[in-house]
Amino acid sequence: MLKNILAITGKPGLFKLISRGNNMLIVESLVDGKRLPTYARDKIVSLADVSMYTTGDDIPLSEVLTKLGAKEELKPVTMDLKKADNDALRVAFAEVLPDFDRDRVYPSDIRKLFSWYNILINAGITDFTVEEGETEEEPKKD
């Protein structure tokens, strides 16, 4: 499911991939449902390609969102993300991912993760899994 959910640099919120056009993608905002084109100049990242730094191996965002969903019982995070101080964000995130790398995961990253989670939950998306081979095409055999 996360393969079709996109973050676009310079545009707030998250977007669902609707269609592919000629040198562009048509996306729909998960916040207000408006559709818009995005072009090659826009930096677009699928949530399935995002991971969080830990003291060991990096953890895919899908696993982090699943853990956050289990902790919050698939309800939005109630913390006021705009007013929360950095220490409160780190403490709240440590409850979800205790071994996150405190040097490389910034409070702004935690704030963004929580806001993305809230957007997904409010849009009715509770399946945070990434299906194997969802976008990779099978190699053709001769």
N, C-alpha and C positions, 0 to 999 in steps of 0.2 A: 504494500500500500504506500509506503513512504517513497517509493521510486518516482511516483507521479506528483509528489508534493515538492514544490520548489521555493527556494529563497532567492530573491533577486536584489542585488546590491543597489541601493538608492531608492528602493520601494519598500515601504513598511508592510509588515505582515507576511503571510505565506500564500502561495498560489498553487492551484491545481492545474496540471497540464491537460488541456482540452483537445488541442489539435496541433499538427505540424503543418506549416505553410511553406511557401517558397522563401528560404532564408529567414524564417521567423517561426516563433511558436505562439500559439494562442493560449493564454492562461486566464484563469478565473480566480479572483481574490476569494480566500476563505473567510475574510472578514465581512465584506459587503456584497459579494457575488458579481461584481463588475468584471467584464471580460476586456482584455486588452492584448495587443500584440507585443512581443518582445523580440528584439533583434540580436544579431551576432555581437554587437557592441556592448550589450548588457551582460554583466557577469551573473550567470545563473548556476545555482548549485542545487542538486537533488538532496533531500534530507537523508536519503539512503547512503550518500557518499560522505556524510559528516561523521566525525568521531570525536570523542573527548579524551584528553590526555589523562593518564593515570600513572602511578608510580611503576607499573609494569607495562603491559601491552595496552595500546589504545583500545577503548571500548566504543563500538559503533553506537551512533545516536539512537538507533532502534532499541538497543538494550537499555540505555539510560532512560528513554521515555517509558519503556515497559516497567522498569523499577520505580520510576516516579509515579506512574499510573497505579501501581500496586500500593504505594505508600499513601497516595491521595485518594484511593478508592475510585479512580476514574472521574474525579471531580476537579474543577479548576483549583489552582493554587490560590489560597486566600491571602497570602502575603501581599502587601502593597509594594509592588516592584519598583515604583518610582521613588518612594520614600525610604525604602529599606537601605540600611547602611551596609557597607561591604562585609563586615563581620557577620551580620545576620544572614546575608546571602550565603556565605561560606558555610556557616553552621547548618543552615537548611539543606544545602547541597550535600554536605557530608553525611546527612541522614540517608540520602539516596545512593551516593557513590562515595563511600568512606575513603577509598584510596585514590581520589582524584589528585592530580599534581597541582599543588598549591602555588607553584611558581609559574606554571604555564597556562592555567585556567584562571582567567581574570574575572572579577566581579561582573563586568559587562557581558562576558560569555554566559555566566550563570543566569543573569537577568534575561538574556535573549532566550536561553533554553526554557526557562519558566514561562516566558511570554509565548513562545512557540507551542509549548505544551497546552497552555490555556486556549490558544487559537484552535488547535487541533480538537481539543475536547469540546469547545463551544460549537465547532463545525460538525460534531457527531463522529469524529474519527477516533476510534479507540483501539484499532488494530495497528500496532506500531511495527509489525514484522516486515522484513524484507524477504521476499520470496527468492529462492535460489534461481539464477538464470532469468530473472524477470525482464532484464533489458538485454542481456547478452544473447546473441543469436547462436544457435548451434552451428559448429563448423560443418561445412558441407563435405561429405565423404565422396570420393571418386569411385 
